Amino acid sequence: MKSTLIALLSSSLAVAQQIAQDPGVRGPALEITHLFNDQMPTGIAVSKTGRLFACYPSGLDANNTAYQVAELTTNNTETPYPNAQINSPPGGAINYTTYPPTGVNYQNYFISVQSVAIDPLERLWVLDTGRALTPNGTLVTATYGGPKLVAIDLTTNTINETIVLPTTAAFPDSYINDVRIDLRPNVTASGKGVAYITDSSQQRRNGIVIVDLGTKEAWRHLDGTPFVSAEKQHLASVWGEEVYFLPDPTQPFTFDPTGADGIALLDGGDTIVWSITGGRHLYSIANQYLLDRSATSEVAAQAAVRSLGEKGQTDGLMQDTNQYIYAGNAEQNAINIYNARNSTVTTYVRDPRIGWTGKSPPSL
């Protein structure tokens, strides 16, 4: 009888005590806006009137062949944008007449769109890498005419600007990844604004590409520096599982080599902020150093880069008007906020349903 009583008391104490555990959620509740079924998206853009656009690069998923850019018309339907024709390059996105195969050189068709962004004039800017995956998973190199920036007027749904990137700005093995637009007339002599583009190339062609939207000239800064390159032996952990990089099934596992990826603007565009996928750090630089093309500009740019600290394993970035940078945290199923006013990182929202497999790097 006595031993039974002790056992009951022990059981009651165990039930009464609470063991601390990860709640798994934080912040506002999630809301389903759109259901993706057949293609893997990487970029999302929202217009002032609430129109939604997405892109599906054939360079990250060989199944992304139906279209490269679409308007999300209902919660589960999509329409090729601005039309089906531009999303269907004749003969496909790969030129098999070259050896090895290469991306096609079509300037008037989308080949592999990695990013979409909307500027203050309600134009959708489409960033085409020009690189697609073969059915066996080989990422072909780009050909001049493939890597480009295309501006679409959302009022008329027509293309009003195509800027083909020169091979000195987008190399054949570059992977131009994300873009932000600054239309302030005082930024460049042309008065038409500038585009900032990250090169996340897994072939270590990393850097920042700058495009004068008026003259259509393009140049690079910070090429191959640690600020735009993957951190050595960086290893992410997604859903409790270590994520290694497997570039070729015949080769051993290695670490993620993906460089400069997410990019955002602070101070109205006076400060450029970016992150690398193969690491957790956030970096910034004053725009004047990226706009400078003098003989000593690269030396000055490298000296002007600031590390803003760690903000988690991130792909895409987005800014708002409150000097906040939003960063998807793949390892924590979360979106983090970097507050430029006090240099802190906080969790905005966290939920197990915010997932990222880590096998290929989709944007936020």
C-alpha positions in Angstrom: 0.0 0.0 0.0 2.8 2.4 0.9 4.7 1.7 -2.3 1.6 2.3 -4.4 1.0 5.7 -2.7 4.6 6.8 -3.4 4.2 5.8 -7.1 1.0 7.8 -7.4 2.6 10.9 -5.8 5.6 10.6 -8.2 3.3 10.4 -11.2 1.3 13.5 -10.0 4.5 15.5 -9.7 5.7 14.5 -13.2 2.4 15.6 -14.7 2.4 18.9 -12.8 5.9 19.9 -14.0 6.2 21.5 -17.5 9.3 20.9 -19.6 10.2 24.0 -21.7 9.9 23.4 -25.4 10.2 25.3 -28.7 6.7 26.7 -29.4 7.5 26.8 -33.1 5.4 29.9 -33.8 5.7 33.6 -33.3 4.2 36.7 -34.8 1.1 37.2 -36.9 -0.9 34.3 -38.2 -0.2 33.1 -41.7 -2.7 33.6 -44.6 -2.7 31.6 -47.8 -2.6 34.0 -50.7 -1.8 31.6 -53.6 -1.3 27.8 -54.1 1.6 26.8 -56.3 1.2 23.3 -57.8 3.2 22.6 -61.0 6.2 25.0 -60.9 8.6 26.2 -58.2 8.5 30.0 -57.8 11.4 32.1 -56.6 10.3 35.7 -56.8 7.1 37.5 -55.8 6.1 41.1 -56.7 3.0 43.0 -55.5 1.8 46.2 -57.3 0.2 49.2 -55.6 -3.2 47.9 -56.7 -2.6 44.5 -55.2 -1.7 42.6 -58.4 0.6 39.6 -57.8 3.3 38.3 -60.0 5.7 35.4 -59.7 8.6 33.9 -61.6 9.8 30.3 -62.1 13.4 30.0 -63.4 14.2 27.1 -65.6 17.7 27.4 -64.2 16.7 26.2 -60.8 14.1 23.6 -61.7 14.0 21.8 -65.0 10.2 21.4 -64.6 9.7 25.2 -64.8 8.9 25.1 -68.5 5.3 26.2 -68.8 6.2 29.9 -68.4 8.8 32.0 -66.7 6.6 34.9 -65.4 2.9 34.8 -64.5 0.3 37.0 -62.9 -1.4 35.2 -60.0 -5.1 35.7 -60.9 -6.8 33.8 -58.2 -5.6 31.7 -55.2 -4.8 28.8 -57.5 -4.8 30.1 -61.1 -2.0 31.9 -63.1 -1.7 33.6 -66.4 1.6 33.9 -68.4 2.7 37.5 -68.3 2.7 39.7 -70.2 1.7 37.0 -72.7 2.3 33.4 -73.5 4.5 34.1 -76.5 7.4 35.8 -74.7 7.4 32.9 -72.2 7.9 30.3 -75.0 11.3 30.7 -76.7 11.3 28.9 -80.1 12.9 25.5 -79.7 13.1 25.9 -75.9 15.5 27.6 -73.5 18.6 25.6 -74.5 20.7 25.6 -77.6 21.7 22.0 -78.2 23.6 22.8 -81.5 26.6 24.0 -79.3 28.9 21.8 -77.4 28.4 21.8 -74.6 24.8 23.1 -74.8 24.2 26.7 -73.9 21.4 29.0 -73.1 19.6 30.5 -76.2 20.5 34.1 -77.1 16.9 35.4 -77.6 16.5 39.0 -76.5 12.8 39.0 -77.0 11.9 35.9 -75.0 12.2 34.9 -71.3 14.7 32.1 -70.8 15.1 31.7 -67.1 13.6 34.4 -64.9 15.0 34.5 -61.4 13.5 37.7 -60.0 10.7 40.2 -60.5 10.5 43.6 -58.9 8.1 46.6 -59.2 9.4 50.2 -59.3 7.6 53.4 -58.2 6.3 53.9 -61.8 4.4 50.6 -61.6 6.7 48.8 -64.0 7.5 45.1 -63.5 11.2 44.5 -63.9 12.0 41.0 -65.0 15.6 39.7 -64.4 16.5 36.9 -66.9 19.6 34.8 -66.1 19.7 33.3 -69.5 20.7 29.9 -68.0 18.5 26.8 -67.9 18.8 23.3 -66.6 19.0 20.3 -68.9 16.8 17.3 -68.1 19.7 15.7 -66.3 20.2 18.7 -64.1 23.2 20.4 -65.8 23.0 24.2 -65.6 24.1 25.5 -69.0 26.1 28.7 -69.5 24.5 31.9 -70.8 24.9 33.4 -74.2 24.8 37.2 -75.0 21.2 38.2 -75.4 19.9 35.8 -72.7 20.9 37.7 -69.5 18.7 40.9 -69.5 16.4 43.3 -67.7 13.0 43.7 -69.1 10.5 46.4 -67.9 6.8 45.9 -68.4 4.2 48.7 -68.0 1.5 47.3 -65.7 -1.0 49.8 -67.1 -0.8 48.6 -70.6 0.8 45.2 -69.9 3.4 45.8 -72.6 7.1 45.8 -72.6 8.6 49.3 -72.8 12.3 48.5 -72.0 14.8 45.7 -72.6 18.4 46.0 -71.4 20.6 43.2 -72.6 23.5 42.9 -70.2 27.0 42.9 -71.8 29.3 39.9 -71.2 31.5 42.2 -69.1 28.7 42.5 -66.6 27.0 39.1 -66.9 29.5 36.4 -67.6 28.5 33.1 -69.2 28.8 31.4 -65.8 27.2 34.3 -63.8 23.9 33.7 -62.2 22.3 37.1 -61.9 19.9 36.6 -59.0 18.0 39.6 -57.6 17.4 43.2 -58.5 16.4 46.5 -56.9 15.6 49.7 -58.8 16.4 53.3 -57.7 14.7 55.8 -60.0 15.9 59.0 -58.4 17.1 61.4 -61.1 20.2 62.5 -59.2 21.7 59.0 -59.0 23.2 58.9 -62.5 24.0 61.5 -65.2 21.3 60.1 -67.4 18.6 60.9 -64.8 16.8 57.6 -65.5 17.9 55.7 -62.4 19.9 52.6 -61.7 19.4 48.9 -61.1 21.5 46.9 -58.6 21.8 43.2 -59.3 23.5 40.4 -57.3 25.5 37.6 -59.0 25.1 34.5 -56.9 27.0 32.2 -59.3 27.9 28.8 -57.8 30.9 29.0 -60.1 32.2 31.8 -57.9 31.6 34.6 -60.3 30.1 36.6 -57.5 29.7 40.3 -57.4 27.3 43.3 -57.7 26.2 44.4 -61.1 25.1 48.0 -61.6 23.0 49.2 -64.6 22.4 52.7 -65.7 18.8 52.6 -66.9 19.3 55.6 -69.1 22.4 54.7 -71.0 21.9 50.9 -70.5 25.6 50.6 -69.5 26.4 48.0 -66.9 29.5 47.3 -64.8 30.5 45.3 -61.7 32.0 45.9 -58.3 33.3 43.7 -55.4 34.0 40.7 -57.8 35.3 37.7 -55.9 35.6 39.4 -52.6 34.6 37.7 -49.3 31.7 40.1 -49.0 29.9 38.6 -52.0 31.2 35.0 -51.8 30.0 32.0 -49.8 31.6 31.5 -46.4 34.0 28.7 -46.3 32.5 25.5 -44.8 29.1 27.2 -44.1 26.6 24.4 -43.3 22.9 25.1 -43.0 20.5 23.0 -40.9 17.0 22.9 -42.2 14.3 21.0 -40.3 17.0 19.6 -38.1 18.9 18.1 -41.0 22.3 19.2 -42.2 22.1 20.5 -45.8 25.2 19.8 -47.9 25.7 20.8 -51.5 25.8 18.1 -54.2 26.8 19.7 -57.5 27.2 16.4 -59.3 25.9 13.0 -58.3 29.4 11.6 -59.1 31.2 14.0 -56.8 31.3 14.1 -53.0 29.2 16.3 -50.8 30.6 19.8 -50.2 29.4 23.2 -48.8 26.9 25.6 -50.4 28.9 27.8 -52.8 26.0 30.3 -53.5 27.2 33.9 -53.2 25.5 37.3 -53.2 21.8 36.7 -53.5 19.3 38.9 -51.7 19.5 42.7 -52.1 17.7 45.7 -50.7 17.8 49.5 -50.4 18.1 51.6 -47.3 18.1 55.4 -46.8 16.0 55.8 -49.9 18.7 54.0 -52.0 21.8 55.7 -50.6 22.8 52.4 -48.9 22.8 49.1 -50.7 22.3 46.0 -48.5 22.9 42.4 -49.6 23.3 38.9 -48.2 24.9 35.6 -49.4 23.0 32.3 -49.4 26.1 30.4 -48.4 26.4 32.2 -45.1 24.5 34.2 -42.5 26.0 37.7 -42.7 24.4 40.9 -43.9 26.6 43.5 -45.7 26.1 47.1 -46.8 27.8 49.8 -48.8 27.1 53.5 -49.7 25.7 53.7 -53.2 28.4 56.2 -54.3 31.0 53.5 -54.2 29.0 51.2 -56.6 28.2 54.1 -58.9 31.9 55.2 -59.2 33.6 53.8 -62.3 37.0 55.6 -61.9 40.3 53.7 -61.9 40.5 53.5 -58.2 36.8 52.8 -57.6 37.1 49.1 -56.9 39.7 49.7 -54.2 37.5 52.3 -52.6 34.5 50.1 -52.8 36.2 47.1 -51.0 37.3 49.4 -48.2 33.8 50.8 -47.8 31.9 47.6 -47.2 30.4 47.2 -43.8 29.4 43.9 -42.1 26.0 44.3 -40.3 26.4 41.0 -38.5 24.4 37.8 -38.7 20.7 37.6 -39.5 20.3 33.9 -40.2 20.5 31.7 -43.3 18.9 34.0 -45.9 18.1 34.0 -49.6 15.9 37.0 -50.5 15.7 40.4 -48.8 13.0 43.2 -48.9 13.0 46.7 -47.4 10.2 48.9 -46.2 9.9 52.6 -45.5 10.7 52.2 -41.8 14.4 51.3 -42.4 13.6 47.6 -41.8 15.1 44.8 -43.9 13.0 41.6 -44.0 15.0 38.4 -44.5 13.7 34.8 -44.8 15.5 32.6 -42.3 15.5 29.1 -43.8 16.9 27.4 -40.8 14.2 28.7 -38.4 11.1 28.6 -40.6 11.0 32.3 -40.1 11.2 35.8 -41.5 13.6 38.0 -39.6 13.9 41.8 -39.4 17.1 43.8 -39.5 16.5 47.2 -37.9 18.9 49.7 -39.4 18.1 52.2 -36.7 19.6 50.2 -33.9 21.4 47.4 -35.8 19.3 44.6 -34.2 17.8 41.4 -35.6 14.4 40.2 -34.4 12.0 37.5 -35.5 9.0 38.9 -37.4 7.1 35.7 -37.9 7.9 32.0 -37.4 5.8 29.0 -38.3 6.6 25.4 -39.2 4.7 25.9 -42.5 7.3 28.4 -43.6 9.4 25.8 -45.2 12.6 25.7 -47.3 14.1 22.4 -48.3 17.5 23.8 -49.0 18.1 21.6 -52.1 17.7 24.6 -54.3 17.7 28.3 -53.3 14.2 29.8 -53.8 13.8 33.5 -52.9 11.9 34.9 -50.0 
